[in-house]
Amino acid sequence: MNVSHIAIPYAKALFELSVEQNVLEETLQDMKDVAELCKNSREIRLLLKSPLVKTDKKKTIFTRIFGKVLSKLSFTYLLIIIKKKREFIIHDIALVFIELYKDYKGILTTTLKTAVPITDDIRKSIIGVMKNQTKGDIELIEEVREELIGGFVLQWKDKMYDASIRNQIKRMHKGVARINLYVKTIEHGKLEDRR
């Protein structure tokens, strides 16, 4: 997740307030809604980042969009962010909040990339293995990537396990290239290692 570092303390403050006021689940849903809207609406992203639109106008538009949708805590907090002229990080605040929630609840987001859609049995098996390894709950995000040819790529936190056919072909290609280098070296009468 690539987010502005400025957003982290704001997200932490909202998270702590949510825990303190016992509205964590409600605030999580609010942040998911905000993140989804920011992700899918170019107009909202441009509005929040525009230095040409005055703060009062941004607050009015934000109120029209979220006034009846968000909980009181989330709505008030995000209005304060706009008042402080930090609205350009609202999307990042929502994303960081969601990650803080997952860490707090022991949920590990794992991405599984395969060349074709997987079956329920494979899904259950992967979730079971990951759950056993991490001792936490697993949120599995599935992506179909035909360019993998076959096999799979599993990513979580900063780790990746690449068992795709594309990766195996790439490794074989490097091995063949290395063999060709040795063959050319031997043909020229030199046996030294040129790696």
Helices and strands as residue ranges (DSSP letters): H 7-20, H 24-40, H 42-49, H 55-66, H 72-83, G 87-89, H 90-105, E 107-114, H 120-134, E 137-144, G 146-148, E 152-156, E 159-162, H 165-187
